[in-house]
Every structure is written in C-alpha cells, then in structure tokens.
Amino acid sequence: MFGVSFSELIFVLVIALIVFGPEKLPEIAVKLGRFAASLRRAGDSVRREIYNSVYAPAKEVRMSLEERTRDLISVPTSPQTHADSGTPDNVEDKDGRPSSK
C-alpha cells in the first residue's frame, strides 16, 4: 500500500500513539478519514468536469461525423462520362445494346 510495508506502517502508528496519546489518536484518525474522503470527492469532481468538457463534446462530434459519413455513402453515384464528349459511358441505343460512341 503506497510503497509502505506492514512493519513500517506499525512503526508509524506506534510513534503516533506515543506523540498524540491514546485519547487524541481516535480523533486524529477520524479527521484523517474525513480529509481522505474529501480528497476523493474533489478528485471525482475534477474527473467529472474533465469528462464533461472533453469527452462528451468529442462523442457528439464523432457521432455527427459518423452520420455524415453514412449520408455520403448512401448517395447514389452518377454514371461516368467520356472526358471528351461529356456523354455517359453506359448509354444504350433503342434496342438495349450499348452504343458504340
């Protein structure tokens, strides 16, 4: 836990017990717990703000781009034309055979 071994944690607790005494130690533990909880809430709040300001708008942009891409893909293509004559390549004559232009 945080790079602290169990023996080091016990050592710190014994020193705290000696310095603060058995009467004050529970109060200090409660205050430290409340401080840790407030830090966690602040971190969650910052994380939520970052998500709402960066990821949510990016998701909207991505969805808009995907919708426009689908719209472009679904547009029918026009027949290709000869570069010099401007007529379509797949023109058929009145009998249904391709013309020989």
N, C-alpha and C positions, 0 to 999 in steps of 0.2 A: 504494500500500500504506500504509494508516493516514494518509493525507494527507501523506506524505513523498515528495518527488521523488527520482529516482535520484541527482542531483547532491548533494542533502542527505545521502543515505544514504552515499555515498562519502566525503563530508566527515567524517561521524561515525566511519566506520571508520578513516580516516587519523588522526584525533585519538586514537581508542582505541589504535591501533598505537603512536603516539608516547607516550601516557601509560603503557600497560601493557607495551610492548615485544613483540618477536616471540616470545619464549619463553612468556610468560604468556597471550597472546591466544588460542591454541587451547584452553587450559584454561578460560578465561573463556567462550569460545563453547560448549564442552561443558556447562558449568554453566548457562548461559542456556538452552540447548536442553532440558536436563533440567527446569529450572524451568518453561519453557513447556509441556512435556509434562505436568507435574504440575498446572499450572493447567487444562489442557484436561481432564484426568481429573476434577478437582474440579468443573469446570463440568458435565461429563457426569453426574456423580453427583448434583449438585443438580437437574439437569433430570430425571433418572430418578426421584428422590424426589418431585418435584412431580407428575410424570405418575402415579406410583403412588398418591399421596394425593388427587389431584383428578380426573384424567381417568378412571381405571379405575373408581372408585365411581360416577362420573356415568354411565358407559357401562352399568353394571349397573342403575342406576335407570331410564335411558331404555329399556333392554330390558324391564324389568318393566312400565313404563307402556305400551309398545307391546303387550305380551302381554295386559295387562288391557283395552286398547282393542279388540284383536281379539276377546277374550271378550265384551265388551259388544256389539260389532257383530254377533256371531253369535247372540245371544239372540233368539229369536222374539218378535215383538211380539204383544200380546193385541189382540183386536178392540175397537174403540172403542165406548163405551156412550153411550146417551142420558143427558144430565145429570139429567133429572128422573125417569126411570123406572128407570135402572140396568140396562136390558136392552141387549144388543149391537145395533149398527146393522145388521148383516148377517144377521139371523135370517131363516130361510126357513120357510115353512109346510110341511105334509106333502107338498104337490105339488111342492116345489122352487122355488116362486116367492117373491120377497121379501115378507115380511109388511108389512102397511100400518099399523103402530103409529105 
